[in-house]
């Protein structure tokens, strides 16, 4: 029987980089080309593509971990197969679109939120953050505001 290494380990070896692959998103939108500031659109994906990303992670034997869990891993091969999913800016789509897909996949994610935008139109509300955190999502600071 041939032992197949997790895809994350193969990617790291191929590109001669250590560490854990990290997927960075700024938000989900049905039409990402029209979402968010122009310079961030490349980090927006459709819900269908995000679901496909989660499926690929699972099919390749990778396991999503929170960044804090990754930092706590001992050095060496303990991180083989680990990946991180992160979201920047605390957009409303994090709750409305990403959160249900993450729950469906049983995948945790780390969200970096600008506290000045919490509760504003188009951004997460405090009660949404609390709900997501209760089920295992992690929230970290992305500063108070977000100046380009």
N, C-alpha and C positions, 0 to 999 in steps of 0.2 A: 504494500500500500504506500502510495506517495503522499507525504505530508505537505499540504499546501500552506504556505505562510500567508498570514493576513495581508490583504492588499495594502494597508497602510505601511507595513514593514517593507514590502516590495517597492513602494513608491519612494520611501526614505532611502533605501539602498540604491535605487536607480539614480536618484538625483544627489546622492552622497550627502544627505542632510540627516541630522538626528532630530529627535523630538517627536512631537505628535502632530499629525496633519490637523489644521484648524480651518473650518469653513466659516467665512465671514459674510454675513448678510446685513443689508441696511433695511430690508423690508421685502414684503411679498405684495405683488399686484398682478391683476389679470393682464395688464399691459405695462410691463416694467419700463418700456421706453418713454412713457409719459409720467412716471412716478418719481417723486423726490427731486432734489436739486440735480442739475445736469451732470456734475462731476461725480455723483454717487450712483447714477443709474446702472452702472455696470455691476453694482453689488445688489441690485434688486432682481428677483426672479419671480416667475409665475408660481402659483400654488401647485400646479401640475408638475413643474420642474423640481420644486422643492420636495414634493412627494417622491419623485423619481430619485433624487439625491438620497433621501432616507432609505429607499428600497435598495439602492446600490450599496450603501453602507452596510445594511443588514446582509445582503447576498454575499458580500466579500468577507464576512466574518468579523467585521469591525464593530466596536462597541463605543457608542457616544458616552463621554464622561464630561462632568463639569470641569471647568478650568481648575478650580480648587482641588478636585480629586486628582487631576493630572499632576499638579504641583506636588502633591503628597506621595506620589508613586516613588518607590526606591529606584535608584539608578540601575541601568541594565535593561534587560528584556521585559521587565514588568509592564512596560507601556505598549508592548506589541499588540497591534490591533486597535488601540485606543484612537479615537478622533474627538475633536471638540467642535461644537456648533455654537457660534456666537452671533449676536445681533447688536448693532450699534444704534443709538439715538432714541430708543424707546417709542417707536412709531405705533400707531393704533393697529396696523396690520400684524404686529407681533402677537397681539391678543386675538384679533378677529380671524386671522388666517394661519399664522405659524403655530400658535399654541394648540389648536385642535389636531393639527397634523403631527406635532411632536408627541402629544398624548396617544394618538392612534399608533404611532411607531414605538411608544415606550422609550422615547429618547429625551434626555434632559438637555437644556441649553443654558448658556450664560448670556444675560442681557446687560448691556452697558447703557445706562439711562442718564440723560441730562435732567437734573432735578428742576430746572427752571421751566421745562416744557411739560412736566407731568400735569395732567388735567386740562391742557390746552387742546383745542380741536386738532385732530390728526395725530395725537399722541396718547400714550397710555395714561390711565387714571390710577390713582393710588389703590382703589379697591381691586382693579385688575391685577396690579403688581402683587398685592397681598394674596390673591387667589392663586396666581401662578407660582408664587414662592411656596405656598402651602403644599403643593403637589410635587415639589422638587426642583423647580427652575431656580436659577441663581441670578441675583441682581447685584450689579456693581456700578461704581461711579464712572460716568463719562464726562465728569465736570458739571458745573452748575448750568452753564449755558454752552452753546456750540457756535463759536464764531468761526467763519470761514477765513 
